[in-house]
Amino acid sequence: MAAKASIVFFLLLWLASCSTAHHDRLSQGGDAIWVTESIPGRDLDRLARLWQQRRLEGANTDYALGPGDLLQVSVPGLEDLKDFSVRVSEERMIALPYAGTLNVTGLGERGLREEIRQRLQKDFMHHPQVTVLVKESRSRQIAVVGAVNKPGLFDLASRGETIFNMISYAGGLRNDAAERILFIPAESLEREQSKDIFTSLPSHLVRQEALAPALKAVEPIVINVDRLARGGDELYLSLPARPGDVVMVPIGGEVLIQGWVQKPGGYRITAGMTVLGAIAAAGGVMFPADLAAVRLIRTEKVGSKMSKVIDLEAIQRGEEPDLRVEPGDIVDVGASAARLIGYGVYQFFVNKFNVGASVPIFK
C-alpha cells in the first residue's frame, strides 16, 4: 500500500512539472488574445499520424486474444475437445484437455489454432483439425457514445474495421448530432482508464459519465467529418479502429468541459451560458485546477482553431468579462503546479494512512 501511495505521489509531482510547462506556453499569448492555430491544425496532424501508424500495422492480421475473452475450441475425434469453452485469464492463460496450459499473449485465433495443433500432433493424433472461435470478446471493444441511435460497446471483428464502421454499428448519427466527432484513441489511454470505461457500465447503459477518467487525462481529437470529406482528406475517414478506442458524438449545441472538473463531458448550452456557467454545470473545478489558465478552444467553420486563456478568479472579481460559450466550444481546465503538488500530498496521506478530509472545489 505504501509503495502504491508513493507511486501516486510522485506521478502527481511529474504531472505538476508538465502542467507548469503547459501554462508557460499559454501565457505567452496574453489573457486577452485569441491564439489561432495553423490550418489544417493540430487535430488533423494527430489524425494523420495515427492513420499512418495503424495502416502500417496491417489489416490482415488477427487481433491478439486478451483477458476475459471466451473461446470455443473444437477438435473432431477428441471427445473432451468437442466444442470446449474456455475463458482467457487475467494472465492471458488458458487450460485445455490434452494440450495443457497455454499462454495466449500476442496470439490471435490463427496463432492459437496452430499452437494447439502442434501440441496435439506431437502426442495424440496425426493432422488434427483445430477450430478456434471467439464466442465473447472483452478485449476487442470500442465505445461509441453520445448522439448516436444505439450507444454502447461494440466488438471489433478484424483490423479492417474503421471508426466510421463502428458509428454505423451504433445506428448512425442522430438528427441532433453535432458536426464534429470527439475521438479518444486507445493509444492515449492508460490501461486502467480504458478498463474503467469498458467495465463500469453494461453496453446498453454506456453514457458520457463513464468517460470522465479519459476526459481528465487526454485531449480528444476533434474530427470534422464534413471538412474531411470536402477538403481532400477523406482517406482519414477510413481510420482503422482499435480495441479501447472511444468515439463521442456530442449533441449539437453542446460545450465540452474537460480536465480538472468534477464531471467532465458534454453539456447542453442554455440561453446566455458563459464559461463560469459551463464549469458550474460540470460540478465545478477540482482542487488542482489552475483558475488563472483555463483554456477556451473554439473551432471555426473552415477548420482552424482559436484558443483563449481565461482567468476565473479575475472574472469573479469583475476584472474580466465572463465570455459566452458557443456550440462546439471546449473548455479545458488544466492543473496548477503548486495545487497539484498539494493534492498529491493529500492523496499520499489518504492512501497511506486511510484518512479522509474534504478538498475544496471552485464552483
Residue, then its C-alpha position, 0 to 999 in steps of 0.5 A: m500500500a505504501a509503495k502504491a501511495s508513493i507511486v501516486f505521489f510522485l506521478l502527481l509531482w511529474l504531472a505538476s512539472c508538465s502542467t507548469a510547462h503547459h501554462d508557460r506556453l499559454s501565457q505567452g499569448g496574453d489573457a486577452i488574445w485569441v491564439t489561432e492555430s495553423i490550418p489544417g491544425r493540430d487535430l488533423d496532424r494527430l489524425a494523420r499520424l495515427w492513420q499512418q501508424r495503424r495502416l502500417e500495422g496491417a489489416n490482415t492480421d488477427y487481433a491478439l486474444g486478451p483477458g476475459d475473452l471466451l473461446q470455443v475450441s473444437v477438435p473432431g475425434l477428441e471427445d473432451l475437445k468437442d466444442f470446449s469453452v474456455r475463458v482467457s485469464e487475467e494472465r492471458m492463460i488458458a487450460l485445455p484437455y490434452a494440450g495443457t496450459l497455454n499462454v495466449t499473449g500476442l496470439g490471435e485465433r490463427g496463432l492459437r489454432e496452430e499452437i494447439r495443433q502442434r501440441l496435439q500432433k506431437d502426442f495424440m493424433h496425426h493432422p488434427q483439425v483445430t477450430v478456434l472461435v471467439k464466442e465473447s470478446r472483452s478485449r476487442q471493444i470500442a465505445v461509441v457514445g453520445a448522439v448516436n441511435k444505439p450507444g454502447l460497446f461494440d466488438l471489433a471483428s478484424r483490423g479492417e474495421t474503421i471508426f466510421n464502421m463502428i458509428s454505423y454499428a451504433g445506428g448512425l448519427r442522430n438528427d441532433a448530432a453535432e458536426r464534429i466527432l470527439f475521438i479518444p484513441a486507445e493509444s492515449l489511454e492508460r490501461e486502467q482508464s480504458k478498463d474503467i470505461f469498458t467495465s463500469l457500465p453494461s453496453h446498453l447503459v454506456r453514457q458520457e459519465a463513464l468517460a470522465p477518467a479519459l476526459k481528465a487525462v487526454e485531449p480528444i481529437v476533434i474530427n470534422v467529418d464534413r471538412l474531411a470529406r470536402g477538403g481532400d482528406e477523406l482517406y482519414l475517414s477510413l481510420p482503422a479502429r482499435p480495441g479501447d478506442v472511444v468515439m463521442v458524438p456530442i449533441g449539437g449545441e453542446v460545450l465540452i468541459q474537460g480536465w480538472v472538473q468534477k464531471p467532465g463531458g458534454y453539456r447542453i448550452t442554455a440561453g446566455m451560458t458563459v464559461l463560469g456557467a459551463i464549469a458550474a454545470a460540470g460540478g465545478v473545478m477540482f482542487p488542482a485546477d489552475l483558475a488563472a489558465v483555463r483554456l477556451i478552444r473554439t473551432e471555426k467553420v473552415g477548420s482552424k482553431m482559436s484558443k483563449v486563456i481565461d482567468l476565473e478568479a479575475i472574472q469573479r472579481g469583475e476584472e474580466p468579462d465572463l465570455r459566452v460559450e458557443p456550440g462546439d466550444i471546449v473548455d479545458v481546465g488544466a492543473s496548477a503546479a503548486r495545487l497539484i503538488g498539494y493534492g498529491v500530498y493529500q492523496f499520499f496521506v489518504n492512501k497511506f494512512n486511510v484518512g479522509a478530509s474534504v478538498p475544496i472545489f471552485k464552483 
